[in-house]
Amino acid sequence: MLLWRREAAIGLIMSGLLACAVGAAHAQSGPDGQGGGQGGAGSQSLGGTASATASDRGPAGTPQGAPAGSDGAMSQLGDGAGSGLSQPGDKPVVVELFTSQGCSYCPPADSFLTMLSERDDVIALALHVDYWDYIGWEDTFGSHAFTRRQKSYAREAGRRAVYTPQMIIGGVDEVMGNHPMDVADLIRAHRNTPYMASLRIARQDGTTLRLQARPVDGKPLGPVEVVLVRYVPQQSVKVKRGENAGKTLTYSNIVTEWKVVGEWDGTSTLDETLPLEGEAPVVVLMQKAGPGQIVAAARLR
């Protein structure tokens, strides 16, 4: 059974985007993220809340109530274009890129994410943070909620700072986003580690999403958060100020919506439906709290 949350969710309506290539990490230091220098791998001090469950730009969305669940056997949803599957033998690795249009070191990582977004075995997600906005260009896709999510990852790992571009692989491994060989090694390692749950998702009637999950081999997982993510496949934006002034950059898989829709006990078979609007791609993640390990993931392009 899914325990539903009615708290505010990240619901960002965004437009415009950025292009990519491969370079060094950009960061900022100082207790409030104001001041500090640029460098190969600088940092921003942590502060504020650790959750990423509310939007600060664009309208926020909330779950539309708790649909009826089922603890029965997991039925077949089909494997056509309208369904997504995540099982131990078919595991898409989740790669989160924390990036910013105001960071001169980010375009190489953004380009690399574009390459990753074309792979079927990777779910690549671009989360634009807002702590570089003060240097002259406000990221048109930026959200403080994504800054909080990045900081919560840092706290979970015992780090005191965050930076861009940073990639988080599978919810647990951290790497500079402009180090493609290191990223490739981590993706390979996660591909070789089976997910702890099997997960199927499918669009139904154009207005709902059906979600089915169960523990692999019947082994209880413990509670996990169920997250609904929407993204824009690709957009470009002309940056007029800041470090990337004068450049037209293209971004891929820009996250526009992030909702923690509930918590699954990780024991019983899960069969739920969620309201779903529009034709934008959808991702469902099952992740340990913290945020921590992603135990299952599925995508509908």
C-alpha positions, 0 to 999 in steps of 0.5 A, a space after each residue: 500500500 502507498 501512504 499518500 502525501 498531500 504536501 506541496 510538490 515541485 511543479 515548475 513550468 519552465 521554458 528556454 535551455 542551454 548547450 553542453 561540452 566537458 570542463 571543470 567544476 564550478 562552485 561557490 563558498 561562503 555561509 550564504 552562498 554569496 561570495 567566494 571564487 571560481 575554480 576547478 572544484 569550489 564549494 558552497 556551504 550548506 544551509 537551509 532545509 534538506 528537502 526538495 518538496 516545494 517549488 519556488 518558481 512556477 505553480 506547485 502541484 499536490 497529489 489529487 487524493 489517494 487512489 485505491 490500491 491493491 495487494 494482489 498479484 502484479 498484472 501485466 501492463 504490456 511492453 509497448 510505447 505506453 509502458 515502462 519497465 524496471 526489473 533486475 535484468 533491465 535496469 535504467 541507471 538514474 543520473 542526476 546532474 546539478 547544473 546552472 546556466 550561470 556556471 561557466 564550467 557547466 556546459 561540458 557536463 550539460 553536453 555529456 548529459 545530452 549524450 546520456 539522455 539518448 541511452 536506454 539504460 540511463 535515466 538522465 535528469 537535469 536539475 537546475 540550482 539557483 545559487 549562481 543566480 546572484 552573479 548576473 543571470 537568473 537560471 530560467 529553469 532554476 529552483 531552490 528546491 533542487 538546491 535543497 535536494 543537492 544539499 540534502 545529498 551532501 548532508 547524507 554523505 557527510 559533506 559540508 559543501 555543494 558544487 556544479 556540475 555535480 552528478 549523483 548516480 543511483 542516489 548514492 555515488 557522487 562525481 564531477 559531471 565533467 568527468 565522463 570516464 568516472 561517470 561511465 565507470 559508476 554507471 557500469 557498476 550500477 548496471 551490474 547491481 540489480 535493483 531491489 524492486 521490480 517496477 512497471 508504469 503505464 499511461 491509461 486513458 490519457 489522464 492517469 498513470 498506473 504503477 505496479 511494484 514488488 520486492 525482488 524475490 519477495 525480500 522486504 525493502 523497508 519504506 521507500 519514497 515514491 517520486 513522480 518526475 516530469 521533464 522537457 526533453 530539450 530546449 535552448 536559451 540565449 544567456 544574456 548576462 553572467 559567465 555564459 553571456 552571449 552564448 545560446 546553450 541547449 539543455 536536455 531532460 530538464 526537470 520541470 516537476 518533482 513530486 513525492 507522491 507517497 511512501 511504499 512499505 517495500 513489502 507488499 505488492 503495490 498497484 496504484 494509479 496516479 493522475 497524470 496530465 499532458 504528454 511530457 515524459 514521465 519517470 517514477 523513482 523509488 528511493 530510500 529516504 535521505 535521499 538515499 539509494 534508488 531501488 527501482 526506476 522506470 520511464 515513459 518518454 
